[in-house]
């Protein structure tokens, strides 16, 4: 994302923002305590005509068995801050780009302030012989039973992880999931923002998804 056509100072911290045309790229450091206050202040001065693309390592919205591996997830002490982050992303109709869980997913989440989308991709290639697995699509596929995708993961937290997914389910209004590695090409145009999703070493998109929240 960072290049000669991007506007903004060179990053001095792991959280920073830069602009290109009418798009504001926000690079959020999920592991720095200063990041949230910085992001909240940034949104106060955001041009309302700019599209916000929020780039972060862990997901904001849980989407598989590891439902506590999210920004401000897994701890009651930070749930208020997590709710504030969700509402900020919804208010500004952000597009979240993330990774961390090494799975493909597209989620659209509504909040009291609006909706945002989250796209996750895994670029970790374990083997060229891998085949896509666990392809899920539709709201009926999202819920506590996602923990069964990895039945051996952290048996002592199954109840907690199911509760997290159950609490999220009423707020989810679009869901895609796949266990495969690959890459995505995000296309920004006057018509909108789409991502072409590629599985493994494929040179033809498996599918194209609209990233603009409804």
Backbone as a ProteinNet text record, in pm:
[ID]
protein_1_A
[PRIMARY]
XXXXXXXXXXXXXXXXXXXXXXXXXXXXXXXXXXXXXXXXXXXXXXXXXXXXXXXXXXXXXXXXXXXXXXXXXXXXXXXXXXXXXXXXXXXXXXXXXXXXXXXXXXXXXXXXXXXXXXXXXXXXXXXXXXXXXXXXXXXXXXXXXXXXXXXXXXXXXXXXXXXXXXXXXXXXXXXXXXXXXXXXXXXXXXXXXXXXXXXXXXXXXXXXXXXXXX
[TERTIARY]
80.4	0	84.8	203.1	281.5	366.9	355.8	432.2	429.7	480.8	493.3	358	256.1	125.9	41.1	99.4	29	62	-39.1	-20.4	-7.7	89.1	104.7	250.4	280	417.6	463.2	592.3	647.8	615	576.5	535.6	648.3	617.9	714.6	677	553.7	505.2	435.3	397.1	329.2	184.5	128.6	-3.3	15.3	-40.4	-28.6	-134	-149.7	-246.9	-184.2	-232.1	-192.8	-312.7	-308	-419.8	-376.5	-471.4	-453.9	-588	-588.8	-713.3	-815.1	-932.6	-1035.6	-1041.9	-928.5	-923.3	-825.2	-870.2	-786.2	-746.9	-618	-567.1	-522.2	-582.1	-548.8	-475.9	-351.9	-273.3	-275.2	-344.8	-374.7	-287.7	-213.5	-129.7	-212.5	-256.8	-344.3	-273.3	-142.5	-64.9	-4.9	-50.9	-3	-120.2	-107.2	-217	-257.7	-167.9	-197.9	-283.5	-294.7	-357.3	-503.5	-578.7	-721.6	-750.6	-688.1	-710.8	-667.7	-557.7	-510.8	-614.4	-669.3	-769	-896.2	-940.9	-1061.4	-1042.5	-926	-898.1	-890.8	-832.1	-821.4	-959.2	-1053.4	-1187.1	-1263.9	-1223.6	-1289.9	-1261.5	-1148.9	-1109.4	-1117.9	-1170.1	-1178.9	-1272.7	-1231.5	-1316.6	-1430.2	-1556.5	-1667.9	-1678.4	-1611.9	-1615.3	-1508	-1421.1	-1315	-1362	-1319.2	-1342.5	-1232.4	-1270.5	-1173.7	-1141.5	-1014.1	-966.9	-876.2	-918.7	-857.8	-775.2	-643	-552.3	-498.5	-518	-480.7	-442.4	-358	-316.1	-426.1	-470.9	-578	-714.4	-811.8	-945.5	-1011.8	-1108.2	-1191.8	-1314.4	-1367.6	-1486.3	-1444.4	-1482.8	-1448.4	-1519.4	-1451.2	-1515.1	-1483.2	-1415	-1393.7	-1375.8	-1316.7	-1306.4	-1228.6	-1134.1	-1049.6	-1113.6	-1231.7	-1315.5	-1270.1	-1170.9	-1120	-990.5	-945.7	-822.2	-854.9	-911.8	-953.3	-896.9	-908.1	-868.8	-958.7	-897.9	-970.9	-1065.2	-1024.9	-1109.4	-1056.6	-1143.5	-1101.5	-1090.9	-1112.9	-1099.3	-1214.5	-1281.8	-1392.6	-1345.5	-1218.9	-1166.8	-1162.2	-1158.6	-1145	-1268.8	-1377.9	-1497.4	-1557.6	-1548.6	-1601.2	-1523.6	-1392.2	-1310.5	-1339.2	-1361.1	-1395	-1525.6	-1624.6	-1751.7	-1733.7	-1650.2	-1623.7	-1556.4	-1463.6	-1396.6	-1496.3	-1582.7	-1684.1	-1772.4	-1814.8	-1903.3	-1833.5	-1705.3	-1630.5	-1618.8	-1588.3	-1576.9	-1711.4	-1819.5	-1951.4	-1993.1	-1966.3	-2003.4	-1937.1	-1814.3	-1739.5	-1737.3	-1824	-1843	-1708.9	-1626.6	-1490.6	-1486.7	-1377.2	-1342.2	-1219.1	-1230.5	-1121.7	-1049	-917.2	-833.9	-746.5	-751.8	-680.1	-630.1	-567.2	-513.6	-513.8	-397	-372.1	-420.8	-542.9	-599.2	-571.6	-509.6	-469.7	-588.5	-698.4	-818.7	-878.7	-951.6	-1026.6	-1159.6	-1199.7	-1333	-1375.6	-1503.2	-1564.5	-1683.5	-1683.3	-1790	-1839.5	-1968.8	-2025	-2095	-2057.8	-2113.2	-2183.1	-2301.6	-2373.6	-2346.3	-2354.3	-2342.1	-2452.7	-2460.8	-2562.3	-2534.4	-2410.5	-2371.1	-2366.7	-2379.8	-2368	-2300.9	-2264.4	-2206	-2066.6	-1986.2	-1855	-1829.8	-1736.1	-1700.1	-1558.1	-1531.2	-1398	-1357.8	-1241.7	-1187.2	-1059.9	-1053.5	-934.6	-880.7	-749.5	-682.4	-565	-536.5	-415.9	-320.3	-199	-97.1	8.1	-14.8	81.4	56.2	147.9	133.4	200.2	121.8	178.1	227.4	158.4	194.8	125.2	191	127.1	15.9	12.7	-87.6	-214.4	-217.6	-335	-459.1	-572.7	-700.4	-792	-877.6	-969.9	-1060.1	-1088.7	-1178.1	-1269.7	-1372	-1465.2	-1518	-1565	-1622.2	-1762.4	-1781.7	-1909.8	-1960.3	-2091.1	-2149.2	-2289.5	-2318	-2452.4	-2462.2	-2561.2	-2577.4	-2605.7	-2670.2	-2701	-2575.8	-2461.9	-2336.9	-2258.9	-2301.3	-2230.3	-2295.6	-2214	-2267.1	-2173.6	-2219.4	-2133.9	-2071.2	-2137.3	-2084.8	-1958	-1916.8	-1788.6	-1672	-1689.8	-1581	-1548.1	-1642.7	-1622	-1528.8	-1495.2	-1398.8	-1261.2	-1232.1	-1105.2	-1135.6	-1184.8	-1229.2	-1119.1	-992.8	-884	-825.3	-877.4	-820.7	-872.3	-782.2	-810.9	-942.9	-951.5	-1077.1	-1129.8	-1042.1	-1085.8	-1156.9	-1154.3	-1220.9	-1339.2	-1383.4	-1492.5	-1617.2	-1655.3	-1776.7	-1762.8	-1649.4	-1627.6	-1632.5	-1567.6	-1563.7	-1700.3	-1778.8	-1915.8	-1999.8	-1980	-2053.8	-2019	-1890.9	-1847.8	-1918.1	-1920.5	-1983.3	-2135.2	-2195.7	-2340.1	-2375.4	-2290.7	-2315.6	-2299.2	-2209.1	-2185.1	-2293	-2349.6	-2439.3	-2550.3	-2619.4	-2726.6	-2678.1	-2548.1	-2494.6	-2434.9	-2427.9	-2366.6	-2472.3	-2442	-2539	-2480.8	-2354.7	-2295.4	-2179.2	-2166.6	-2061.4	-2014.7	-1882.5	-1813.1	-1694.9	-1658.4	-1544.7	-1484.1	-1353.1	-1286.1	-1150.6	-1119.4	-989	-895	-829.4	-730.9	-640.8	-523.7	-434	-443.5	-393.6	-400.1	-371.3	-440.7	-424.1	-548.9	-555.4	-667.1	-613	-681.6	-650.6	-769.3	-745.6	-851.3	-852.8	-967.1	-983.1	-1069.2	-1011	-1083.3	-1114	-1240.6	-1281.7	-1398.8	-1435.9	-1552.5	-1680.5	-1682.3	-1801.8	-1811.1	-1699.8	-1701.7	-1569.3	-1570.8	-1449.9	-1480.9	-1405.9	-1422.2	-1288.9	-1295.4	-1174.6	-1187.5	-1087.2	-1079.3	-1005	-1067.2	-1011.8	-950.5	-823.3	-751.8	-719.6	-747.7	-714.7	-580	-494.5	-363.1	-290	-239.2	-162.1	-248.3	-378.6	-468	-447.5	-455.2	-438.8	-572	-681.3	-815.3	-889.7	-954.1	-1022.7	-1125.8	-1125	-1226.9	-1361.9	-1360.5	-1479.5	-1439.2	-1530.1	-1511.6	-1617.7	-1576.8	-1669.8	-1672.9	-1790.6	-1810.1	-1773.9	-1685	-1639.5	-1713.8	-1796.3	-1869.2	-1981.3	-1985	-2095.7	-2228.4	-2333.3	-2464.3	-2527.3
-120.4	0	126.9	119.9	241.3	266.7	383.7	414.4	562.5	600.6	742.3	811	736.1	798.2	799	755.5	760.9	892.2	953.3	1077.3	1048.6	1114.2	1097.2	1081.5	1108.5	1100	954.3	934.7	800.4	749.4	622.7	572.2	574.1	623.9	623.3	522.9	469.2	367.2	259.5	151	42.6	78.2	182	230.1	365.4	374.5	496.5	493.1	601.9	608.4	677.1	642.1	707.7	709.4	801.6	818.2	792.7	744.2	735.4	766.3	871.1	918.3	944.1	877	899.5	784.6	720.1	606.3	634.5	612.2	628	489.1	457.6	329.6	348.2	272.5	277.6	149.2	160.9	45.4	42.9	-54.4	-58.4	-163.7	-122.4	-214.3	-268.9	-393	-452.4	-481.3	-468.1	-505.2	-383.6	-265.3	-142.6	-72	-39.8	20.2	157.1	224.3	358.4	356.7	242.3	236.9	277.4	234.5	262.6	411.9	479.6	623.6	698.2	654.3	716.4	699.5	579.7	553.7	634.9	641.1	717.8	865.5	921.1	1060.6	1078.4	983.1	991.2	997.5	920.3	916.7	1046.9	1123.9	1252.6	1352.2	1337.4	1432.8	1371.6	1252.7	1184.7	1258.3	1267	1320.6	1220.5	1260.8	1166	1103.3	1161.8	1105.6	999.9	979.4	880.7	742.2	641.1	503.3	462.9	407.2	362.4	215.3	184.4	46.8	26.1	-61.2	-82.9	-211.2	-197	-310.7	-350.8	-477.6	-523.5	-670.7	-717.3	-857.3	-954.3	-949.9	-1041.4	-989.5	-1077.1	-1030.7	-949.3	-869.9	-796.7	-880.9	-950.4	-1034.2	-1181.4	-1262.1	-1404.2	-1473.5	-1572.1	-1639.3	-1787.8	-1842.7	-1988	-2039.7	-2156.6	-2220.8	-2137.2	-2058.6	-1979.1	-1841.7	-1845.3	-1726	-1621.9	-1654.8	-1554.9	-1491.3	-1531	-1475.8	-1352.6	-1251.6	-1130.2	-1008.5	-893.2	-767.7	-743.6	-722.9	-702.4	-819	-939.3	-1056.3	-1139.5	-1223.3	-1320	-1269.5	-1141.9	-1087.9	-993.3	-1014.8	-927.8	-784.5	-769.3	-637.5	-542.2	-594.3	-507.8	-510.4	-568	-578.3	-442.2	-347.3	-213.6	-148.7	-166.8	-110.3	-181.2	-311.4	-384	-330.8	-306.7	-254.8	-117.5	-34.9	97.4	85.3	-9.6	-30.1	-77	-171.5	-219.4	-104	-20.6	89.7	193.1	217.2	309	254.9	127.2	65.9	69.4	44	48	188.1	284.3	423.1	473.3	430.8	478.7	378.8	276.9	177.6	125.1	83.7	42.2	-94.1	-116.6	-247.6	-293.1	-404.6	-457.5	-566	-554.3	-656.8	-717.5	-850.3	-913.9	-1052.6	-1119.4	-1252.7	-1331	-1375.2	-1436.4	-1581.1	-1611.1	-1744	-1840.1	-1791.8	-1875.1	-1945.2	-1871.9	-1920.2	-1804.1	-1837.3	-1734.7	-1709.7	-1584	-1552.7	-1413.9	-1400.5	-1269.8	-1259.7	-1154.7	-1133.7	-990.3	-972.5	-837.8	-833.4	-732.4	-720.6	-587.4	-590.9	-467.9	-424.7	-294.5	-236.9	-133.8	-75.4	27.9	153.8	165.9	284.6	260.9	135	102.9	-32.9	-66.1	-197.8	-184	-289.6	-295.2	-438.2	-453.4	-586.2	-619.3	-750	-798.5	-910.5	-894.4	-996.2	-1051.2	-1183.5	-1250.6	-1346.2	-1349.9	-1435.3	-1504.9	-1627.7	-1696.2	-1709.5	-1658.9	-1670.1	-1774.8	-1847.7	-1949.3	-2078.6	-2115.2	-2235.2	-2352.5	-2444.9	-2561	-2663.9	-2673.7	-2769.4	-2730.8	-2753	-2726.6	-2827	-2935.4	-3039.2	-3016.5	-2910.7	-2884	-2866.9	-2901.2	-2881.2	-2799.7	-2714.8	-2637.2	-2728.9	-2686.6	-2762.8	-2671.5	-2729.6	-2654.9	-2528.5	-2539.4	-2423.8	-2399.9	-2285.9	-2251.4	-2120.4	-2109.4	-1986.1	-1968.9	-1848.4	-1817.7	-1800.6	-1724.9	-1692.5	-1815	-1916.8	-2035.5	-2114.3	-2082	-2150.7	-2084.3	-1965.1	-1892.3	-1919.5	-1956.5	-1978.2	-2061.3	-2104	-2177.1	-2303.9	-2367.1	-2493.1	-2474.4	-2349.9	-2328.7	-2383.6	-2400.9	-2457.7	-2600	-2666	-2803.5	-2814.3	-2701	-2703.3	-2747.8	-2721.2	-2764.4	-2829.9	-2952.4	-3016.7	-3037.1	-3037.3	-3058.5	-2931.7	-2815.5	-2689.1	-2653.8	-2640.7	-2588.7	-2640.3	-2770.4	-2827.6	-2757.2	-2699.5	-2635.1	-2502.7	-2449.9	-2321.7	-2336	-2457.5	-2478.8	-2399.9	-2405.5	-2335.7	-2186	-2129.4	-1986.3	-1948.8	-2029	-1996.6	-2009.4	-2105.4	-2117.1	-1996.2	-1949.3	-1832.4	-1707.5	-1692.8	-1577.7	-1579.1	-1693.9	-1704.8	-1687	-1738.9	-1721.8	-1574.5	-1501.4	-1358.7	-1277.7	-1322.7	-1250.8	-1278.3	-1395.8	-1439.7	-1339.7	-1278.4	-1184.9	-1062.5	-1034.7	-915.1	-943.5	-1069.8	-1107.6	-1107.6	-1043.9	-1045.1	-1089.8	-1135.6	-1201.1	-1285.9	-1407.5	-1496.2	-1591	-1593.7	-1688.6	-1743	-1867.6	-1926.5	-2037.1	-2052	-2161.6	-2190.2	-2316.7	-2358	-2379.8	-2274.1	-2282.8	-2160.9	-2174.6	-2060.6	-2006.4	-1884.2	-1819.3	-1671.5	-1591.7	-1447.3	-1378.6	-1249	-1169.4	-1043.8	-999.6	-872.6	-780.7	-670.4	-574.5	-467.8	-452.3	-359	-241	-121	1	74.6	107.1	179.1	268.7	360.7	445.9	365.2	240.3	157.5	88.2	83.7	17.8	-48.8	-137	-207.5	-357	-433.2	-577.8	-645.9	-770.5	-850.3	-977.1	-1004.8	-1131.9	-1230	-1342.3	-1442.1	-1556.2	-1584.8	-1691.6	-1803.2	-1926.5	-2042.9	-2100.2	-2123.7	-2180.4	-2107	-2180.9	-2119.9	-2090.1	-2092.4	-2066.6	-1928.9	-1920.9	-1791.8	-1734.5	-1801.5	-1752.9	-1736.8	-1623.4	-1604.5	-1713.3	-1763.4	-1858.4	-1787.4	-1666.1	-1582	-1437.3	-1348.2	-1205.6	-1163.4	-1086.6	-1047.8	-896.3	-844.4	-700.8	-669.5	-574.3	-541.3	-424	-355.4	-241.7	-291.5	-251	-294.4	-238.2	-317.7	-276.5	-171.3
0	0	0	57	76.1	-47.1	-105.9	-225.8	-253	-365.8	-396.8	-408.7	-444.9	-464.4	-337.3	-227.7	-100.1	-30.5	31.9	103.8	253	316.4	460	496.4	620.9	667.8	674.8	665.6	681.6	821.1	833.1	964.5	1065.7	1185.3	1294	1399.8	1388.2	1480	1397.9	1464.6	1394.1	1362	1425.7	1384.6	1315.4	1195.3	1115.6	1006.6	936.9	827.7	707.7	590.4	466.7	372.9	276.7	184.6	41.1	-34.6	-178.6	-242.5	-324.1	-383.6	-272.3	-278.2	-176.5	-76	-55.9	36.4	149.3	272.4	390.2	440.3	432.1	481	626.3	715	857.2	893.1	937.7	979.5	1132.2	1187.9	1331.2	1399	1500.2	1577.5	1692.8	1678.9	1780.3	1911.5	1911.9	2030.2	2101.7	2063.7	2125	2192.2	2319.1	2394.3	2341.6	2271.7	2222.3	2096.1	2031.7	1899.3	1899.5	2000.8	1997.9	2008.4	2105	2120.5	1994.8	1935.1	1810.5	1700.5	1686.6	1582.6	1606.2	1730.9	1762.6	1727.4	1757.9	1723	1571.4	1502.6	1356.7	1291.9	1343.9	1285.5	1307.8	1408	1432.5	1320.3	1252.4	1148.3	1009.4	998.1	869.1	773.7	648	542.5	519.2	532.8	518.6	379.9	281.1	145.9	124.6	223	210.6	254.3	181.1	223.9	320.6	434.4	534.5	511.9	493	487.8	609.1	696.4	828.1	820.9	825.6	809.5	946.6	983	1117	1107.4	1198.8	1191.8	1238.7	1363.9	1405.2	1360.3	1346.3	1307.3	1417	1377.2	1472.1	1507.5	1407.1	1424.7	1419.9	1519	1515.1	1399.7	1339.7	1226.8	1218.7	1319.3	1317.8	1459.7	1474.5	1605.8	1706.4	1658.5	1748.6	1771.7	1829.8	1836.2	1936.6	2018.7	2112.8	2063	1945.6	1889.5	1806.1	1869.6	1800.7	1871.9	1807.5	1870.8	1992.2	2108.1	2233.2	2263.5	2229.3	2254.3	2368.8	2424	2523.7	2665.6	2689.2	2824.5	2854.1	2966.5	3006.1	3029.1	3066.7	3101.7	2982.7	2861.1	2744.1	2654.5	2702.5	2618.8	2585.8	2678.2	2650.1	2536.4	2537.2	2430	2297.9	2302	2180.2	2120.7	2206.4	2157.7	2094.7	2153.6	2096.6	1959.9	1947.5	1819.5	1713.4	1748	1653.7	1606.2	1698.3	1662.4	1575.2	1601	1515.4	1373.2	1362.2	1229.2	1157	1230.8	1170.5	1130	1215.4	1187.3	1059.5	1035.4	920	804.9	813.9	707	656.3	750.4	718.4	650.3	580.5	528.1	605	676.4	758.2	678.2	669.4	607	716.7	731.6	841.5	802.4	897.9	874.2	1004.4	1047.3	1177.8	1190.7	1145.1	1166.6	1051.1	944.3	831.1	764.7	752.9	685.7	606	499.2	425.9	495.2	500.7	550.9	505.9	478.9	458	552.3	634.5	732.1	719	723.6	738.1	872.9	952.3	1087.7	1105.9	1161.2	1190.3	1333.8	1356.6	1490.1	1506.8	1623.1	1646.2	1564.5	1512.7	1437	1286.5	1243.8	1102.4	1086.4	963.1	935.4	875.6	891.7	827.5	779.8	688.1	638.7	681.6	687.6	725	629.3	567.7	477.7	537.8	550.6	602.3	496.8	484.8	387.1	454.8	412.7	457.1	339.9	357.6	252.9	288.3	398.4	442.5	366.1	278.9	196.6	266.3	316.8	383.7	282.4	170.7	67.1	-62	-175.6	-304.2	-332.4	-257.2	-279.8	-196.3	-117.4	-35.5	-122.3	-66.4	-133.1	-42.9	-101	-17.8	64.8	185.9	272.4	350.1	409.4	496.3	428.7	305.7	236.8	290.7	353.8	414.5	355.9	339.3	285.8	341.1	388.7	434.5	584.9	627.1	768.7	854.2	796.4	874.1	911.5	847.4	876.4	990.7	1028.9	1134.1	1268.8	1367.1	1500.5	1585.6	1702.7	1797.1	1739.8	1644.6	1591	1508.6	1484.3	1415.9	1497.2	1627.3	1708.1	1663.5	1598.5	1555.9	1434.7	1373.6	1263.4	1312.3	1439.9	1499.2	1634.1	1631.5	1756.1	1858.8	1815.2	1910.3	1967.5	1924.3	1971.9	2110.1	2206.5	2340.4	2398.5	2428.1	2480.2	2605.3	2684.4	2808.3	2786	2662.7	2636	2541.1	2515.1	2419.4	2458.4	2584.2	2628.5	2605.1	2641.8	2623	2475.2	2391.3	2249.2	2183.4	2226.6	2175.4	2217.8	2340	2387.2	2306.2	2271.9	2191.3	2056.2	1991.5	1859.6	1868.2	1973.9	1992.4	2010.7	2083.8	2105.8	1978.1	1890.5	1764.9	1660.7	1662.1	1554.4	1519.8	1617.1	1581	1503.2	1508.1	1444.1	1305.5	1267.8	1140.5	1031	918.3	809.1	675	676	559.4	608.4	552.4	600.9	491.6	472.1	385	462.4	433.4	503.5	417.9	426.8	358.4	420	431.5	483.7	365.5	324.8	217.1	221.5	161.4	149.3	7.4	-8.2	-139.1	-125.1	-202.9	-191.4	-245.3	-224.6	-275.1	-340.1	-443.6	-509.2	-485.4	-414.9	-385.2	-494	-556.6	-667.6	-625.3	-630.9	-598.8	-727.6	-747	-866.8	-831.5	-920.7	-893.7	-873	-921.8	-909.5	-773.4	-700.4	-570.6	-539	-441.5	-399.2	-394.8	-471.5	-475.2	-449.6	-406.1	-388.1	-471.2	-552.2	-623.4	-533.3	-503.8	-412.3	-493	-467.5	-536.6	-438.1	-477.5	-395.2	-437.2	-338.5	-361.6	-474.8	-574.1	-683.2	-805.1	-788.3	-900.4	-960.8	-1093	-1160.8	-1208.2	-1174.4	-1204.9	-1072	-1047.7	-919.4	-892	-770.5	-726.4	-718.7	-666.3	-663.3	-642.6	-672.9	-646.8	-545.6	-444.5	-339.5	-326.4	-305	-281.5	-138	-117.9	16.8	80	3.1	57.9	147	274.8	361	313.9	329.4	283.6	372.8
[MASK]
++++++++++++++++++++++++++++++++++++++++++++++++++++++++++++++++++++++++++++++++++++++++++++++++++++++++++++++++++++++++++++++++++++++++++++++++++++++++++++++++++++++++++++++++++++++++++++++++++++++++++++++++++++++

